[in-house]
Amino acid sequence: IAAFALPSYRDHMLRSYIPEASSGLQLSALRLEQYYQDHRSYLNGKACGVTLPTSQRFAFSCTAAADGQSFELTATGTAAMQGFTFTIDQQGQTRTTALPDGWGAAPLECWISRRGATC
């Protein structure tokens, strides 16, 4: 029973942490759009114009074009979520750019939330 139950439980736990990445990315993208409306740029100096969320399971980063007219937000898994990488850009396009072994092939043009899922 343990041979089946432990991997299943681990997948369940990993799936439960993925919304932490997607909600952080969506909220940051919304804040960047609000910032853009006020400043006509996603940049504040050389950095993106908003504070990124903090998380125990994901490291959030933002890159913006030098002209400030586009951005890409990234959530990279840390600790138990190592191997997962999700992105969103100024057009709202979501991508899974990395998955851990056994979860499927990346990149994919959506956020993958379970083992073997596709867009």
Buried (B, 14 or more C-beta within 10 A) or exposed (E): EEEEEEEEEEBEEBBEBBEBBBEBBBBBBEBBBEBBEEEEBBBEEEEBBBEBBEBEBBBBEBBBEEEBEEBBBBBBBEEBBEBBBBBBBBEEEBBBBBBBEEBBEBEBEEBBBEBEBEE
